Amino acid sequence: MATSLLTRVKARVDLHTSNRARGLIQGRGRSLFKGSGEDFDDLKYYQPGDKISDIDWKATARSGEPLIRQFNEERVRHLSIVADTSSAMAATAADGTSKREAMVLAAGMICFLAQKNGDLTGLVAGDERRPIQLPSRSSDGHLELLLRSIQQGTTTASSAPDSAWLLERAFRVTKHSTLMTIITDEARPSVEDFTLLRRLTTRHDVMVIRVADADPLQRTDLDHDVVDVDNPREVASLVRTSKRVARDVEAYRRARRDGITEMLDRLHVSHILTQGETTVVEDMIAMLRAREYRHARA
């Protein structure tokens, strides 16, 4: 019998992390999901020791005295995974592994974290022609179905990337305030998606995991053909060996990376650009640790 994807994820997490990191993954403290599981309750007058960040400035201006927002923590938190299952994610990652498998591993880590904390995880994926959506649940069977849906829905025959449709879909169908993890490739979300992404951040606590593309020229491996999955055609050897093309490609990719990074930082979205399946666990741990540190200081 084939090993389940969820079991494989748990094994990979255990193999790739130290004892200290493993404690974080197992949910040592729920501050990891802070901001995604609190409901507004009431206003009260500010007292010494209260957090400045909880002050409701509009209510304070109306009353003339400082007022802070009080929250009730939900017992169950909702997480959502927004997976780019386009043809672009069926290609090769920068480390030579499959971008699809890196995405499955990243999604599996989120599922594992949520289940350890007793939280619920849902899925938004697919495309306009074949949307994929799973409700928020926590059983092993549900999480296995979620990971299988991502893996089986991501092929070279999938539709071309459409991050605008995916972000719009995520906003429309995800009703609960969630910790939303968007998993895609290095070209997305594009700077043109700024407005859609900003709208998502008004309702959800958003993280973005981007999987870097392999070198499209593969100059050190000319014996093997290189095919562009977005525009299925072979990249000619003459192009792959051109120094000028190499410079232009690198300049374009650097400018695109910088633009997306600037956009995500501007929106205060936690994000990583990982090289692939071999690095995604460590990179996610670093991102989650940084989030925990920021929330502890807030």
HUJO-V945792 format. One record per pair of residues at least 12 apart in sequence whose C-alpha atoms are under 6 Angstrom apart, sorted by the first residue. I is the first residue (numbers start at 1). GAP is how many residues later the second one is. Records with the same first field share a line. If there is no record, write none. Layout:
I = GAP + GAP
//
This chain:
6 = 138
9 = 96 + 99
25 = 88
32 = 260
36 = 142 + 143
37 = 36 + 37 + 40
38 = 33 + 34 + 35 + 36
39 = 32 + 33
40 = 31
41 = 29 + 30
42 = 28
43 = 25 + 26 + 27
44 = 23 + 24
45 = 22
46 = 20 + 21 + 22
54 = 14 + 15
55 = 12 + 13
56 = 12
76 = 43
77 = 42
78 = 42 + 100
79 = 41 + 42 + 99 + 100 + 101
80 = 41 + 42 + 43 + 100
81 = 42 + 99 + 100
82 = 41 + 42 + 43 + 100
83 = 42 + 100
84 = 100
85 = 41 + 68 + 69
86 = 68 + 72 + 73 + 74 + 75
87 = 68 + 69 + 71 + 72 + 73
90 = 64 + 65 + 66
92 = 122
93 = 119 + 120 + 121 + 183
94 = 118 + 119 + 120 + 181
95 = 180 + 181
102 = 174 + 175
115 = 23
120 = 16 + 17 + 18
121 = 15 + 16
122 = 12 + 13 + 14
177 = 26 + 27
178 = 26
179 = 26 + 27
180 = 25 + 26
181 = 25 + 26 + 27
182 = 26
183 = 26 + 27
184 = 26
185 = 25 + 26 + 27
186 = 24 + 25 + 26
191 = 69
206 = 63
207 = 62 + 63 + 64
208 = 63
209 = 62 + 63
210 = 63
211 = 62 + 63 + 64 + 65
212 = 62 + 63
217 = 23
219 = 21 + 22
//
